[in-house]
Structure formats: structure tokens, C-alpha cells
Amino acid sequence: MRIIQLEPGEKIPECQMDSRVIFLALEGKVAVTVNGERVGLGERQVIVAEPGLLAMEGITRSWLLGIQIKPFDREE
């Protein structure tokens, strides 16, 4: 789990995520790109991103909560 702060125009470059990620916009607005599909995420909105290529850009000053979901392994 992590808190992400983005200023307007600030970007998180494209990266490969091997698991699902939940993003909750606490404040502001961002553009999230998942596997080439760009969507807007506004205050108090949530997106569940499938594994794949992920990038983000601040539209306004934004604070987000990111939670990475790893598959449950009964062996652990």
C-alpha cells in the first residue's frame, strides 16, 4: 500500500505490473492508462487495474491510495 502525490502534468512512466492494483483518488484528478486504455479518475473514485502496463498523469494536484493485490498462495 502506498500514498501517491502528483502535481498537474507530473507523470508516472509506464511500468509492468504483474498483479492487480486498486487506486483510490483521495483528492484531485488523474489520468490512468492501463494496457493502452486511458481513463480519468476523480476524487473518491476507484479503479481496479488488471495486470499489465500502467502509467499515470496528474490532471490537478492529486493524492491517491494504491493497493497492490497479490494472488493468495495457500502454500505460504
N, C-alpha and C positions, 0 to 999 in steps of 0.2 A: 504494500500500500504506500502511496506517495502523494504529496501535495505538489501540484504543478502550477506555476505562475507564468503567465505570458502577457507581454505588453502588445499593443497593437502592432501588427506586422512581424512580430517575433515568431520564429518557426522552430519546430522540432523536425529535423530532417527525417526522411523516410527510413524506417528500420523494420526488420523482420521480427515479428512476434510469433512465438511458437505455441502460444496459448491464448485463450480469450482474455480480453481486458474490458473492464467496466469503467466508464468515465462518467462522473457526475459533475456538472458545471455548478460550482458554488456561487460564482459571481461572474458576470460578463458574458462574452460570446466568442466562440472559436469555430474554425472550420476544421473538421476532421476528415482525413482521407484514408479509407480502408480499402485495400486492393483496387485502387484507382477510382473508387466512388467517393465523391466529396459531399459531405453533409454539414449543415450548420447545427451547432449545439449551443443553446441559450441557457440562461440562468434557470436552475432547478430542473434541467433536462438531463436525461441519461441515455447513453449509447452503450450497447454491448457489442464490442468489436470481435469478429471472428479472427482466428489465427491468420496471419498474412502480413502484407506490407502496410505499415501505418505511418502517417505523418499528421502534423497539426500546425495550425497558424492562428495566432491571436487576432481577432477582429477588433475587440475592445480589450481593455485591461481585464484579465481573467484569472480566476482561481479555480482549479479543478482537483477532484479527488480521483486518482487512478488506482484500480484494484486489479491485479493480475490473478486470473483463475487458473490454477494448475489442476490437471486431472487427478482424481483420487486414486491412490495406489494402495490396494489392500495389503500389499506386502510390507509396507513401511510401518 
